[in-house]
Amino acid sequence: NAGVMQNPRHLVRRRGQEARLRCSPMKGHSHVYWYRQLPEEGLKFMVYLQKENIIDESGMPKERFSAEFPKEGPSILRIQQVVRGDSAAYFCASSPYSRAGLYNEQFFGPGTRLTVL
Amino acid sequence: QKEVEQDPGPLSVPEGAIVSLNCTYSNSAFQYFMWYRQYSRKGPELLMYTYSSGNKEDGRFTAQVDKSSKYISLFIRDSQPSDSATYLCAMGGAGGTSYGKLTFGQGTILTVHP
C-alpha cells in the first residue's frame, strides 16, 4: 500500500510565478491536510479538505493561496505570484476519516520543498 | 503566546542515555496528543498518541500527559544513534471545524552520539 505521495519533491520558482503542489493520499483515504514548515519551525496547519469540500481553511493566507481536492485526481495546493517568504517545505497528510472528538491518525508525505528565487 | 510551546534544543546525549522531551500548551480544548519523529528532509512519522492523562509505553518510548498542568512529555530509554532526529509534539481535536487540524510544537532537535 503506497504511502502519501507528493510531487514535485523540489520546486524552484522565481518571484511572481505560480507554484502548484500535488498530493495523492493513501489508498482509501478521503481526507487531506496541508501543512507548511518554515526553516527551523514546526509544522503549521494550512487547510483541511475532503473530496470536493474545504472543511477548514483557517491556516491559509488570505491572498494568493488556494487548495482543492477534486472528485478525481490529487489534491492541489496553488500559490500564485510567489514571494521569497513562501520558500518552505509543504507537507500533505491524509487520513481515512475524521470525526469530531475522535483521534484520526494523519499519515504524512515526504513534502515538497519550494524555493523562491 | 503560542498554543504549543516546545524547547527547540538542540539536545545532545550519549548513547544509552534517557531522553526527556517536553511540550506545554494553552488550549484546554485539545483532546489528543501525539509525538512525531522527523528525520532530515523527510516527512513526520507518528511515534505515539494518547487521549488521556497518564502514561503510555511502547518499547523504549513512554508518552506522558498531564492535562491539569497542560504538559506532555516523551521519554526515550536506552537512546540510540538512530534516534537522532527532530521530535515534534502535536495536539488535536480542539472541536468545531478545527477537529481535523493538528497544532505542532516547534520541534526539538536530538542528537545521540555513540
Chai-1 contact restraints between the chains, C-beta under 6 A:
chainA,res_idxA,chainB,res_idxB,connection_type,confidence,min_distance_angstrom,max_distance_angstrom,comment,restraint_id
A,G42,B,L88,contact,1.0,0.0,6.0,A-B,restraint_1
A,G42,B,F104,contact,1.0,0.0,6.0,A-B,restraint_2
A,G42,B,G105,contact,1.0,0.0,6.0,A-B,restraint_3
A,G42,B,Q106,contact,1.0,0.0,6.0,A-B,restraint_4
A,G42,B,G107,contact,1.0,0.0,6.0,A-B,restraint_5
A,L43,B,F104,contact,1.0,0.0,6.0,A-B,restraint_6
A,F45,B,K101,contact,1.0,0.0,6.0,A-B,restraint_7
A,Y48,B,G100,contact,1.0,0.0,6.0,A-B,restraint_8
A,D56,B,T97,contact,1.0,0.0,6.0,A-B,restraint_9
A,D56,B,K101,contact,1.0,0.0,6.0,A-B,restraint_10
A,F91,B,G43,contact,1.0,0.0,6.0,A-B,restraint_11
A,S98,B,G100,contact,1.0,0.0,6.0,A-B,restraint_12
A,A100,B,Y99,contact,1.0,0.0,6.0,A-B,restraint_13
A,Y103,B,Y32,contact,1.0,0.0,6.0,A-B,restraint_14
A,F108,B,G43,contact,1.0,0.0,6.0,A-B,restraint_15
A,F108,B,P44,contact,1.0,0.0,6.0,A-B,restraint_16
A,G109,B,G43,contact,1.0,0.0,6.0,A-B,restraint_17
A,P110,B,G43,contact,1.0,0.0,6.0,A-B,restraint_18
A,G111,B,G43,contact,1.0,0.0,6.0,A-B,restraint_19
